Amino acid sequence: MQRALVIGFLLSLFALQPISAQPLEEMLKDYRFEKRIKGPTHKRGQLLEVKVDKHNNYLAMTFAATSYRYIHLYIYRLYTWEPVQELRIKAKRVELYNSVFDVDGKYLYANTDVYKNEFKKIDLKTGKVSDVPCQEVPGNGCRPLEVRQYETTAYTVGENYIIFQDEKFENYVRIFVRKELQKIQNEEDDIPDFLKQPEEEEIETGPKVDPTIFTIWLDQSNLKDLKEYGYLKVSKFDILINNSLAKTFEFEKHSTSTIVLPEKAINSLENKGAWIIENLRVAVKE
């Protein structure tokens, strides 16, 4: 009987293994380097855990601090890899596998005890940290907690990106992208013609456009890629499809590098040839 229980336990462990059972070294043959994120630089600043937001908005990472009373918590945007918050949390631990982002992408509810339902609510815009009861945590924060081993390797949706600890420097996180996806993002190093502002004679033959509106031009192949992958790299701009982040997106001509559009923008681009929000226009060139 005891033997049967042991065998059953081992089988359950194998069942919980990730779909990507292939060794990381083998998988990386199909990927290329995309980004490296540097954690704290002190001697104890090694990566502890990584987590990909199930709502496809953020990447969370924890690093050891100089004092055992604190944890470094880094939060970056998925796909653009822009830092959102880099915090030093007063807690002995942050269990990312029991932590959750809200569906609107405004808060992270970080579990700070391996056995208790204790959470800190982190405002991703301001960085403000506050204690909250488990009843306020999305997805039944008062449920019995499960204890897991920290994961230092994570995958985005469709395994398009692999995120893992650098093998030489323990405070670095490396990000690799599928070769075929990177090829789409980097087809041209120079500014393509469809992104250049049209000459005066071209403007005269087309519809009148408010000159105060900044225009980004796409062609049909760009539109196809944007619809299929939800992401497009054009010159200095990263265009991302994300309903949650699009609600708070603002465009500033001289500082914005990431443009976030809602899913309905795809329909507008396909049917009307353009999507306009205040001082930004994304249009498809005929």
Solvent accessible surface area in square Angstrom, and as a share of the most:
residue,aa,sasa,rsa
1,M,182,0.81
2,Q,143,0.64
3,R,188,0.69
4,A,62,0.48
5,L,111,0.55
6,V,78,0.45
7,I,82,0.42
8,G,37,0.36
9,F,124,0.52
10,L,85,0.42
11,L,114,0.57
12,S,51,0.33
13,L,76,0.38
14,F,145,0.60
15,A,84,0.65
16,L,144,0.72
17,Q,106,0.47
18,P,82,0.51
19,I,174,0.88
20,S,16,0.11
21,A,86,0.67
22,Q,95,0.42
23,P,79,0.50
24,L,46,0.23
25,E,127,0.57
26,E,71,0.32
27,M,14,0.06
28,L,40,0.20
29,K,128,0.54
30,D,82,0.43
31,Y,10,0.04
32,R,129,0.47
33,F,98,0.41
34,E,50,0.23
35,K,76,0.32
36,R,109,0.40
37,I,4,0.02
38,K,104,0.44
39,G,4,0.04
40,P,12,0.08
41,T,101,0.59
42,H,51,0.23
43,K,210,0.89
44,R,84,0.31
45,G,2,0.02
46,Q,77,0.34
47,L,3,0.01
48,L,40,0.20
49,E,4,0.02
50,V,7,0.04
51,K,45,0.19
52,V,30,0.17
53,D,2,0.01
54,K,163,0.69
55,H,57,0.25
56,N,50,0.26
57,N,3,0.02
58,Y,5,0.02
59,L,0,0.00
60,A,0,0.00
61,M,0,0.00
62,T,1,0.01
63,F,0,0.00
64,A,10,0.07
65,A,2,0.02
66,T,85,0.49
67,S,29,0.19
68,Y,163,0.62
69,R,151,0.55
70,Y,44,0.17
71,I,11,0.06
72,H,26,0.12
73,L,0,0.00
74,Y,21,0.08
75,I,0,0.00
76,Y,16,0.06
77,R,67,0.25
78,L,2,0.01
79,Y,25,0.10
80,T,20,0.12
81,W,12,0.04
82,E,58,0.26
83,P,85,0.53
84,V,31,0.18
85,Q,29,0.13
86,E,90,0.40
87,L,29,0.14
88,R,127,0.46
89,I,4,0.02
90,K,136,0.58
91,A,12,0.10
92,K,158,0.67
93,R,92,0.34
94,V,3,0.02
95,E,1,0.00
96,L,0,0.00
97,Y,24,0.09
98,N,3,0.01
99,S,1,0.01
100,V,32,0.18
101,F,6,0.02
102,D,18,0.09
103,V,93,0.53
104,D,60,0.31
105,G,7,0.07
106,K,110,0.46
107,Y,61,0.23
108,L,0,0.00
109,Y,16,0.06
110,A,0,0.00
111,N,0,0.00
112,T,21,0.12
113,D,34,0.18
114,V,21,0.12
115,Y,170,0.64
116,K,120,0.51
117,N,44,0.22
118,E,86,0.39
119,F,5,0.02
120,K,33,0.14
121,K,50,0.21
122,I,0,0.00
123,D,33,0.17
124,L,7,0.04
125,K,184,0.78
126,T,95,0.55
127,G,13,0.12
128,K,141,0.60
129,V,58,0.33
130,S,46,0.29
131,D,111,0.57
132,V,19,0.11
133,P,73,0.46
134,C,21,0.13
135,Q,141,0.63
136,E,94,0.42
137,V,8,0.04
138,P,51,0.32
139,G,66,0.64
140,N,98,0.50
141,G,2,0.02
142,C,55,0.33
143,R,73,0.26
144,P,126,0.79
145,L,32,0.16
146,E,88,0.40
147,V,90,0.52
148,R,125,0.46
149,Q,160,0.71
150,Y,63,0.24
151,E,105,0.47
152,T,43,0.25
153,T,43,0.25
154,A,13,0.10
155,Y,59,0.23
156,T,6,0.03
157,V,103,0.59
158,G,54,0.52
159,E,42,0.19
160,N,46,0.24
161,Y,4,0.01
162,I,0,0.00
163,I,0,0.00
164,F,12,0.05
165,Q,46,0.21
166,D,10,0.05
167,E,149,0.67
168,K,159,0.67
169,F,107,0.45
170,E,97,0.44
171,N,26,0.13
172,Y,32,0.12
173,V,0,0.00
174,R,63,0.23
175,I,0,0.00
176,F,22,0.09
177,V,0,0.00
178,R,58,0.21
179,K,79,0.33
180,E,97,0.43
181,L,10,0.05
182,Q,36,0.16
183,K,151,0.64
184,I,34,0.17
185,Q,12,0.05
186,N,74,0.38
187,E,116,0.52
188,E,111,0.50
189,D,144,0.75
190,D,111,0.58
191,I,97,0.49
192,P,12,0.08
193,D,105,0.55
194,F,30,0.12
195,L,19,0.10
196,K,111,0.47
197,Q,105,0.46
198,P,34,0.21
199,E,107,0.48
200,E,132,0.59
201,E,109,0.49
202,E,81,0.36
203,I,81,0.41
204,E,125,0.56
205,T,121,0.70
206,G,31,0.29
207,P,104,0.65
208,K,171,0.73
209,V,54,0.31
210,D,71,0.37
211,P,130,0.82
212,T,108,0.63
213,I,33,0.17
214,F,42,0.18
215,T,10,0.06
216,I,1,0.01
217,W,42,0.15
218,L,0,0.00
219,D,44,0.23
220,Q,119,0.53
221,S,65,0.42
222,N,14,0.07
223,L,10,0.05
224,K,139,0.59
225,D,22,0.12
226,L,1,0.00
227,K,121,0.51
228,E,115,0.52
229,Y,78,0.30
230,G,20,0.19
231,Y,18,0.07
232,L,3,0.02
233,K,72,0.31
234,V,4,0.03
235,S,43,0.28
236,K,115,0.49
237,F,8,0.03
238,D,19,0.10
239,I,0,0.00
240,L,11,0.06
241,I,29,0.15
242,N,18,0.09
243,N,72,0.37
244,S,24,0.15
245,L,13,0.07
246,A,22,0.17
247,K,152,0.64
248,T,100,0.58
249,F,38,0.16
250,E,141,0.63
251,F,19,0.08
252,E,85,0.38
253,K,100,0.42
254,H,156,0.70
255,S,86,0.55
256,T,20,0.12
257,S,49,0.31
258,T,13,0.08
259,I,0,0.00
260,V,12,0.07
261,L,0,0.00
262,P,22,0.14
263,E,106,0.47
264,K,129,0.55
265,A,0,0.00
266,I,15,0.08
267,N,84,0.43
268,S,18,0.12
269,L,3,0.01
270,E,77,0.35
271,N,122,0.63
272,K,170,0.72
273,G,23,0.22
274,A,19,0.15
275,W,40,0.14
276,I,91,0.46
277,I,51,0.26
278,E,153,0.69
279,N,57,0.29
280,L,0,0.00
281,R,24,0.09
282,V,0,0.00
283,A,1,0.00
284,V,15,0.09
285,K,85,0.36
286,E,212,0.95
